[in-house]
Amino acid sequence: MQKIMKHKSIFAIMAAGLLTPVLTAQEKQPNIILLFADDLGWNDISSPIATLGHGSKNHQTPNIDKLAKQSMVFTNAYTQQNSAPTRAALLTGQCANRTHVYNVWGLDRYAKGKEAGIKQEEARIVPAAQEKESLQPGTLNYARLLRDAGYNTYIFGKVHGFKINEEDDCGFTHNFECSKKVKEDKKEASNYFAFKTKDGKWIFDNPLYNQFAAPYTEDYIRKNLLPFANGNDPLTLKGTKKHFTDAIGDVVINEIANADKNKPFSMWVAFHAIHSAIVSRDDLYAKYRERTTLDNRHENFKYAALTEQLDQTVGRILAALDDPNGDGDQSDSMRDNTVVIFLSDNGGVHGGNHSNAPLKWAKGTLYEGGIRVPMMVRYPNLIKNSGVSAEPVHVIDFLPTFLDFAGVKYTHKEHKLDGESIVPLLAGKAKQLDRDAICWHFPGYMDERGIPASVINKRVDGKRYKYRYCYEYDTHELYNLTDDMGETVNLLEGNVTKSNLKIGNDLLKDLRKWIDSTQPLPMYYVDNGKQVSLPEKIKL
């Protein structure tokens, strides 16, 4: 991975031939805001547009739904299976085989005790070693490239899969990293809520958030929460502890209001909502306690309450773009020249009273419920006709897409990109990307969800097929996602047709090429120590 010198100017980069501006003198670099939910499932929002009619009947997300109507919506948007590898892929434009950030907490997360899943003594495979929790310092990423192209680059909230410190700012000119947990004497003192110290000060994990940590006042509620109330009564919050999701909104809105007008900005707003332990405001709890029978997939009133709180904060940030200084005069609106992207970092969690149906399984798996997420892009200066795209996109596409927005040509041959710019789709100049396949590889174990497997999603004769090979059990799966998004019928089981067997073998061949080109960390069989590899052909 290339190391990038801190604060190197765009002029020096251009002189070295690394960045080439491709905007004309009349064009203006847009602001970019990435609204990034945590663990929000594809069906967790209520928008019928973004979910192909499968949205929640319980969760209400009117602000996200409105954004969908103003956006190009991607109904087949993909991530990695959980937090760290998704964020690493988004930053770098590279798959996990290149970054080596495959999973959260390593690849040896065997089932323990009575947990479902494979125990270490039962495992057939030794998982890949040298897997990394975070990107290596100095790794090339979109923040470095945008900064060097003249942007102020912001990160808010959850940082995972990479580390920002004194030695490496990761390209972010403004670091608002913050955990939702506040600790005292190294012990968790608060989760999602501000904490009152012994000397009477209200704090969050990062002091930069403390100016917004005081309990709710009536003035704050009337100005910030009441305009977005939706069957909840935020006035009941007066005097209670400030919730971190609201505080993230406060900080982002404050930074939008005070942004340098002479420079574009890129803001990655990485919410902690709706990650467990799930805690929301009491006014939203009160609303959703009465709505638990509306959708048998989503009966958890706490999950629902935090989902709508996320939605209301999204609404507040979007309103700040319309009126940055909050004076009621929208002549200073940033809306038209700001790209707004909303998506989640992975699929929703599974179990209890939450389901990703009709998608299969959940966060941590390579089935659709784990890697398919809601996604929409609004950019009025470019997207003239909002609508829906069924073209599969992936977070690896963000780096080349952001550079396209900024008018910068990518020429870093030593940092191989796996993504492709989606700007042609947004501009209406293309219906499909040049690539016809997206691949995943998971070389280890994660309780009952993660198991050594490789996956390819590919366009075949106008339809999307998904092939999955499981190394642990030597099994093959093939699904026609166009007709069976729920992955209910394995076309390589039962009476397998010649046509489906051919599709399966063709996809296996393409998957082998991808594995060979990206060179994942190796796995080995426990019994003989030989390196694990994909089979040559499907044997039924």
C-alpha positions in Angstrom: 0.0 0.0 0.0 1.3 3.4 -0.9 2.0 5.9 1.9 0.7 9.4 1.4 2.5 12.4 2.8 0.3 14.4 5.1 -1.0 17.8 3.7 0.7 17.3 0.3 -0.9 19.9 -2.0 -2.9 19.1 -5.1 -0.3 21.1 -7.1 2.5 18.9 -6.0 0.4 15.8 -6.7 -0.5 17.1 -10.2 3.1 17.9 -10.9 4.0 14.3 -10.2 1.3 13.1 -12.6 -0.8 11.4 -9.9 -4.0 13.5 -10.1 -5.4 15.0 -13.2 -8.3 17.5 -12.9 -11.1 16.8 -15.4 -13.6 19.5 -14.5 -13.9 22.4 -16.8 -13.4 26.0 -15.5 -17.2 26.5 -15.5 -17.9 23.4 -13.3 -17.8 23.4 -9.5 -16.7 20.5 -7.3 -19.7 19.4 -5.3 -20.0 18.8 -1.6 -20.4 15.2 -0.7 -22.3 13.9 2.4 -22.3 10.2 3.1 -25.1 9.4 5.6 -24.0 5.9 6.9 -26.3 3.9 9.1 -25.0 1.0 11.2 -26.8 -2.4 10.9 -29.8 -1.0 9.2 -31.4 -3.8 7.2 -32.6 -3.5 3.6 -36.2 -3.8 4.7 -35.9 -1.7 7.9 -37.0 1.5 6.1 -40.6 2.1 5.1 -39.8 3.3 1.6 -41.6 1.1 -1.0 -39.3 2.5 -3.7 -36.0 1.6 -2.0 -37.2 -1.9 -0.9 -39.2 -2.9 -4.0 -42.4 -2.9 -1.9 -40.9 -4.9 1.0 -40.3 -2.0 3.4 -41.3 -2.2 7.1 -45.0 -1.7 8.0 -43.9 -0.9 11.5 -40.8 1.3 11.2 -41.7 4.8 10.0 -38.8 6.6 8.1 -40.5 9.6 6.3 -37.3 11.6 5.8 -35.4 8.7 4.3 -38.5 7.9 2.2 -38.7 11.5 1.0 -35.0 11.4 0.1 -35.6 8.2 -1.9 -38.2 10.0 -4.0 -35.6 12.8 -4.8 -32.8 10.3 -5.6 -31.5 7.6 -7.8 -32.3 4.6 -5.7 -30.2 1.4 -6.0 -32.2 -1.7 -5.0 -29.2 -4.0 -5.4 -26.6 -2.2 -3.3 -24.0 -4.3 -1.6 -21.4 -4.1 1.2 -19.2 -6.6 3.1 -20.8 -8.7 5.7 -20.1 -6.5 8.7 -18.6 -3.2 9.9 -14.8 -3.1 9.6 -14.4 -4.7 6.2 -17.2 -2.6 4.7 -15.6 0.7 5.9 -12.1 -0.5 4.7 -13.6 -1.3 1.3 -15.4 2.0 1.1 -12.3 4.0 1.9 -10.0 2.2 -0.4 -12.1 1.0 -3.3 -10.6 -2.4 -2.7 -12.1 -5.8 -1.8 -11.1 -7.5 1.5 -8.7 -9.8 -0.4 -6.5 -6.8 -1.0 -7.0 -4.9 2.3 -6.9 -8.1 4.4 -9.6 -6.5 6.6 -12.0 -9.5 6.4 -14.0 -9.4 9.7 -14.5 -7.8 13.1 -12.4 -9.4 15.8 -10.6 -11.8 13.5 -11.4 -15.0 11.6 -11.2 -17.5 14.4 -14.6 -16.6 16.0 -15.6 -20.2 16.5 -18.8 -21.1 18.3 -18.4 -21.6 22.0 -20.4 -23.5 24.6 -24.0 -23.9 23.4 -23.7 -21.3 20.7 -24.8 -22.3 17.2 -22.0 -22.7 14.7 -18.8 -24.6 14.2 -16.6 -25.2 17.2 -12.8 -25.1 16.8 -12.4 -28.8 17.3 -15.0 -29.5 14.6 -13.6 -27.1 12.0 -12.2 -28.6 8.8 -10.1 -25.6 8.0 -7.5 -23.4 9.6 -8.6 -19.8 8.9 -6.4 -17.3 7.2 -3.7 -15.8 9.4 -2.4 -12.2 9.3 -6.0 -10.9 8.9 -6.1 -7.2 10.0 -8.5 -5.4 12.1 -7.7 -2.1 10.4 -6.1 -0.7 7.3 -2.3 -0.3 7.3 -1.1 3.3 8.1 -0.7 5.4 5.0 -3.1 3.3 2.9 -4.4 5.3 -0.1 -8.0 6.2 0.3 -10.7 8.5 -1.0 -10.2 11.1 1.9 -6.6 11.6 1.0 -7.4 12.0 -2.7 -10.2 14.4 -2.1 -8.1 16.4 0.4 -5.4 16.7 -2.2 -8.0 17.8 -4.7 -9.0 20.8 -2.6 -11.6 19.3 -0.3 -12.1 19.7 3.4 -12.7 16.1 4.5 -14.7 15.2 7.6 -15.4 12.1 9.6 -18.1 11.9 12.2 -19.0 9.1 14.6 -18.0 5.5 14.2 -14.5 4.8 12.9 -13.9 1.1 12.3 -11.6 -0.8 10.0 -9.1 2.1 10.0 -7.5 4.1 12.7 -6.9 7.9 12.9 -4.1 9.0 15.2 -1.2 11.5 15.4 0.9 9.5 13.0 -1.9 9.0 10.4 -4.9 11.3 9.9 -6.1 9.0 7.1 -6.7 12.1 4.9 -9.4 13.6 7.2 -8.9 17.3 7.8 -11.6 17.4 10.4 -11.8 14.4 12.8 -15.1 14.1 14.8 -14.6 10.4 15.6 -16.7 9.4 18.6 -18.0 6.3 20.3 -21.5 6.0 21.5 -20.2 4.8 24.8 -18.8 7.0 27.5 -16.4 5.4 29.9 -15.4 6.4 33.5 -12.4 4.7 35.1 -12.2 2.4 32.0 -15.7 1.1 32.7 -18.8 1.8 30.5 -20.7 4.6 32.2 -23.2 5.4 29.5 -24.4 4.0 26.1 -25.9 6.4 23.6 -26.6 9.0 26.3 -24.5 11.9 27.6 -22.8 11.3 30.9 -22.7 13.6 33.9 -19.3 13.7 35.5 -18.6 14.2 39.2 -18.0 17.9 38.7 -21.3 18.3 37.1 -20.3 18.5 33.4 -22.2 16.7 30.7 -19.9 14.8 28.2 -19.7 12.4 25.3 -16.8 10.2 24.3 -15.2 13.0 22.3 -14.9 16.5 23.8 -15.8 18.1 20.5 -19.3 16.9 21.1 -19.6 18.2 24.7 -21.1 21.6 23.6 -24.1 19.6 22.6 -24.2 17.2 25.6 -26.4 19.2 28.0 -29.9 17.8 28.7 -32.8 18.7 26.4 -34.3 22.1 26.9 -37.6 23.3 25.6 -35.9 25.8 23.2 -33.8 23.0 21.8 -36.7 20.7 21.4 -38.9 23.3 19.7 -36.1 24.3 17.3 -34.6 20.9 16.4 -37.0 18.0 17.3 -40.6 19.3 17.1 -40.4 20.1 13.4 -39.6 16.4 12.7 -42.0 14.9 15.2 -44.1 12.1 13.6 -46.6 10.8 16.2 -44.1 11.2 19.0 -44.0 14.1 21.6 -40.5 15.3 22.0 -41.6 18.0 24.5 -41.7 15.1 27.1 -37.9 15.0 26.8 -37.4 18.3 28.6 -34.6 17.9 31.2 -33.7 14.4 30.2 -30.2 13.2 28.9 -29.1 14.1 25.4 -29.0 11.1 23.0 -25.9 10.7 20.9 -27.7 10.3 17.6 -29.2 13.8 18.2 -25.7 15.1 19.1 -24.2 13.8 15.9 -26.9 15.7 14.1 -26.0 18.8 16.1 -22.3 18.6 15.3 -22.8 17.9 11.6 -25.3 20.8 11.2 -22.9 23.1 13.1 -20.1 22.1 10.7 -22.3 22.6 7.6 -23.2 26.1 8.9 -19.5 27.0 9.5 -18.0 25.3 6.5 -15.4 27.2 4.4 -17.4 28.7 1.6 -14.3 28.7 -0.7 -13.7 25.0 -0.5 -15.9 21.9 -1.1 -16.4 19.5 1.7 -16.8 15.7 2.0 -18.6 14.6 5.2 -18.8 10.9 6.2 -21.5 10.8 8.9 -21.1 7.4 10.4 -24.0 6.9 12.8 -23.9 4.3 15.5 -27.6 3.8 15.2 -29.0 1.2 15.0 -26.2 -0.9 16.4 -26.8 -2.7 19.7 -27.2 -2.3 22.5 -30.2 -0.5 21.1 -31.3 2.6 23.0 -33.5 5.4 21.8 -35.3 8.4 23.2 -38.3 7.9 25.5 -40.7 9.8 23.3 -40.1 7.4 20.4 -40.2 4.4 22.8 -43.7 5.6 23.8 -44.8 5.7 20.2 -43.5 2.3 19.2 -44.7 0.4 22.2 -48.1 0.6 20.7 -47.1 -0.5 17.2 -45.5 -4.0 17.7 -48.2 -6.0 15.9 -48.0 -4.1 12.6 -45.2 -6.2 11.0 -44.2 -9.7 12.3 -40.7 -9.1 10.9 -40.2 -6.0 13.1 -41.8 -6.3 16.5 -39.0 -4.9 18.5 -40.2 -1.5 19.7 -36.7 -0.4 20.7 -35.3 -1.2 17.3 -38.1 0.6 15.7 -37.7 3.7 17.9 -34.0 4.0 17.2 -34.6 3.5 13.5 -37.0 6.5 13.4 -34.6 8.6 15.5 -32.0 7.9 12.9 -34.5 9.0 10.2 -35.4 12.2 12.0 -31.7 13.1 12.3 -31.2 12.5 8.6 -34.1 14.9 8.1 -32.4 17.5 10.2 -29.2 17.3 8.3 -31.0 17.5 4.9 -32.8 20.6 6.2 -29.5 22.1 7.1 -28.4 21.8 3.5 -31.4 23.8 2.4 -30.8 26.5 5.0 -27.2 26.3 6.3 -27.4 29.2 8.8 -30.9 28.4 9.9 -32.3 31.9 9.4 -35.2 30.8 7.3 -33.8 32.2 4.1 -32.7 29.5 1.6 -30.8 31.8 -0.7 -27.6 30.2 0.7 -28.9 26.6 0.1 -26.3 24.0 -0.6 -28.8 21.4 -1.9 -28.2 21.6 -5.6 -24.4 21.2 -5.5 -24.3 18.6 -2.7 -24.2 14.9 -3.3 -26.1 13.1 -0.6 -25.7 9.3 -0.3 -27.6 7.2 2.2 -26.9 3.6 2.9 -26.1 1.1 5.7 -22.8 -0.7 6.5 -24.3 -4.2 6.3 -27.6 -6.1 6.6 -29.7 -6.1 9.7 -29.1 -8.4 12.6 -31.0 -11.7 12.9 -32.9 -13.3 15.7 -35.6 -12.6 18.2 -38.2 -10.4 16.7 -36.2 -8.9 13.8 -36.0 -10.4 10.3 -34.6 -9.3 6.9 -37.3 -11.2 5.0 -37.7 -11.6 2.1 -33.9 -11.6 2.1 -32.1 -14.6 3.4 -30.2 -14.5 6.7 -28.5 -11.5 8.2 -25.4 -9.5 9.1 -22.3 -11.6 9.2 -23.3 -13.8 6.3 -22.8 -13.6 2.5 -26.4 -14.3 1.8 -28.5 -11.3 0.7 -29.7 -10.4 4.2 -26.1 -9.8 5.3 -24.7 -7.8 2.3 -27.6 -6.1 0.6 -28.5 -2.7 2.0 -30.8 0.3 1.2 -29.0 3.0 -0.9 -30.0 6.2 -2.6 -28.1 9.1 -4.1 -29.4 12.7 -4.5 -27.4 15.2 -6.6 -29.7 17.8 -8.3 -27.0 19.3 -10.4 -26.3 15.9 -12.0 -29.4 13.6 -11.5 -32.1 15.2 -13.6 -34.5 12.3 -13.3 -34.9 10.4 -10.0 -35.7 6.8 -10.4 -34.7 3.2 -9.6 -31.6 1.3 -10.7 -31.4 -2.4 -10.4 -27.8 -2.4 -11.4 -25.7 -4.0 -8.5 -23.3 -1.5 -6.9 -20.9 -2.0 -4.0 -19.1 0.2 -1.5 -15.9 -0.4 -3.5 -17.4 1.9 -6.1 -17.4 4.9 -3.8 -13.7 6.0 -4.3 -13.9 6.1 -8.1 -17.3 7.7 -7.9 -16.1 10.4 -5.5 -13.2 11.2 -7.7 -15.5 11.5 -10.7 -17.6 14.0 -8.7 -14.5 16.0 -7.8 -13.2 15.9 -11.4 -10.1 14.0 -10.6 -8.6 11.2 -12.8 -7.3 8.2 -10.9 -3.8 7.0 -12.0 -2.4 5.1 -9.0 -1.6 1.9 -10.7 0.1 0.5 -7.6 -3.2 0.7 -5.7 -5.5 -1.5 -7.8 -9.1 -0.5 -7.6 -11.8 -3.1 -7.6 -14.6 -0.5 -7.9 -16.1 1.4 -10.8 -17.6 4.9 -10.8 -21.4 4.9 -10.8 -21.6 8.5 -12.2 -22.7 7.3 -15.6 -25.7 5.6 -14.0 -26.5 8.7 -12.0 -26.2 11.0 -15.1 -28.5 8.7 -17.1 -25.7 8.0 -19.6 -25.7 4.2 -18.9 -28.1 1.6 -17.5 -25.3 -0.8 -16.6 -21.7 -0.7 -15.4 -18.8 -2.1 -17.4 -18.4 -5.0 -15.0 -20.8 -7.8 -14.9 -19.8 -9.4 -11.6 -19.2 -8.7 -7.9 -17.3 -11.2 -5.7 -16.8 -11.8 -2.0 -14.4 -14.1 -0.1 -14.5 -15.0 3.6 -11.6 -17.2 4.8 -12.6 -18.0 8.3 -15.3 -18.4 11.0 -17.8 -16.2 12.7 -20.1 -18.0 15.1 -23.1 -19.5 13.2 -23.0 -16.8 10.4 -19.5 -16.7 8.9 -18.0 -19.8 7.4 -15.2 -20.2 4.8 -16.9 -19.4 1.5 -16.6 -17.5 -1.8 -19.4 -15.9 -3.7 -20.0 -14.3 -7.1 -23.0 -12.3 -8.3 -23.0 -12.1 -12.1 -25.2 -11.0 -14.9 -26.1 -13.9 -17.2 -28.4 -13.4 -20.2 -30.0 -10.3 -18.6 -30.6 -11.9 -15.2 -28.5 -11.9 -12.0 -27.2 -15.2 -10.7 -25.4 -15.8 -7.4 -23.1 -18.8 -6.9 -21.7 -19.7 -3.5 -19.1 -22.3 -2.7 -18.7 -23.4 0.9 -15.2 -24.7 1.6 -16.2 -26.2 5.0 -18.8 -28.6 3.6 -17.7 -28.7 -0.1 -21.1 -27.5 -1.2 -22.4 -25.5 -4.2 -25.3 -23.1 -4.3 -26.8 -21.2 -7.3 -29.6 -18.7 -7.1 -31.4 -16.7 -9.7 -31.6 -13.5 -7.8 -33.7 -11.7 -10.4 -36.6 -14.2 -9.8 -35.6 -15.4 -6.3 -34.1 -12.5 -4.2 -34.8 -14.6 -1.1 -32.4 -17.4 -2.2 -35.0 -20.0 -1.6 -34.3 -22.4 -4.5 -30.8 -23.8 -4.9 -30.6 -24.5 -8.6 -27.8 -27.0 -8.0 -29.9 -29.3 -5.9 -32.5 -31.9 -6.9 -33.1 -32.3 -10.6 -30.3 -30.0 -11.9 -30.8 -28.9 -15.5 -27.8 -28.8 -17.9 -28.4 -25.0 -18.3 -28.1 -24.4 -14.6 -25.1 -26.6 -14.2 -23.4 -24.7 -17.0 -24.2 -21.4 -15.4 -22.9 -22.7 -12.1 -19.6 -23.9 -13.7 -19.2 -20.7 -15.7 -19.6 -18.6 -12.5 -17.2 -20.9 -10.6 -14.6 -20.3 -13.4 -15.1 -16.6 -13.1 -14.8 -16.8 -9.3 -11.5 -18.7 -9.7 -10.1 -16.0 -11.9 -11.1 -13.3 -9.3 -9.5 -15.3 -6.5 -6.3 -15.7 -8.5 -6.2 -12.0 -9.4 -6.8 -10.7 -5.8 -4.7 -13.3 -4.0 -6.5 -13.7 -0.7 -4.7 -14.8 2.5 -4.5 -18.6 2.4 -6.4 -21.1 4.4 -5.3 -24.7 5.1 -7.0 -28.0 5.8 -6.6 -29.2 9.3 -6.1 -32.9 8.4 -3.3 -32.6 5.9 -2.0 -29.0 6.0 -2.7 -28.5 2.3 -3.8 -25.0 1.1 -7.5 -24.6 0.5 -8.6 -23.7 -3.0 -11.8 -23.6 -5.1 -12.7 -26.8 -7.0 -12.2 -27.0 -10.8 -15.7 -28.0 -11.5 -19.0 -28.6 -9.7 -19.5 -32.2 -8.8 -23.1 -33.1 -7.8 
